[in-house]
Amino acid sequence: MTVASAPASRPPRPGRNYRLLTAAAIITGLGTHGALIAAAFAVLEAGGDGGDVGLVAAARAAPLVLFLLIGGAIADRLPRHRVMVAANALNCLSQAAFAWLVLAGDPRLWQMMLLTALCGTGQAFFNPAAEGMLMSSVGREQASRAFALFRMSTQGAAIGGAALGGAMIAAMDPGWVLAVDATAFAVAGALRGFLD
């Protein structure tokens, strides 16, 4: 007599919070990486050269590196959702101001550096809080698979965002691409507002 084998159980699917966090991260990634391309063109259109583009890029990267550990410590001590909301608001406002400066014409190099530095600072606080919240939104048995899928989605959004940003630059002013990024932060923030 043979015993029927039990059907293979599939791991439970990640829940609503995971899906919202991933969707918001993809939207943000598309906008942010498109904005990196737009920032370079904004610097060049303002009369800057390759060195100035490098300074603006460094102004974004430096606070991201400097504040990442602090952002992680704060995300461990304060409610992660509030850290995410505050960082997302900073990113949205800094990109909106950057877009306005570019669209108004004649942005200064120091202004562009300051606004990209604010965006980098926001990311330094946002990323650890988002990853911590993501991991708390899935069960232990789902964690590695869920995190891998999240990372794959965000890396895909980075590649797609850079390509989309380049295509948008060909069709419109860099300021409008920066405005789209500010809008992406607002949309992602609204999605995160539905988290449990």
Secondary structure, 3 states (H helix, E strand, C coil): CCCCCCCCCCCCCCCHHHHHHHHHHHHHHHHHHHHHHHHHHHHHHCCCCHHHHHHHHHHHHHHHHHHHHHHHHHHHHCCHHHHHHHHHHHHHHHHHHHHHHHHHCCCCHHHHHHHHHHHHHHHHHHHHHHHHHHHHCCCHHHHHHHHHHHHHHHHHHHHHHHHHHHHHHHHCCHHHHHHHHHHHHHHHHHHHCCCC
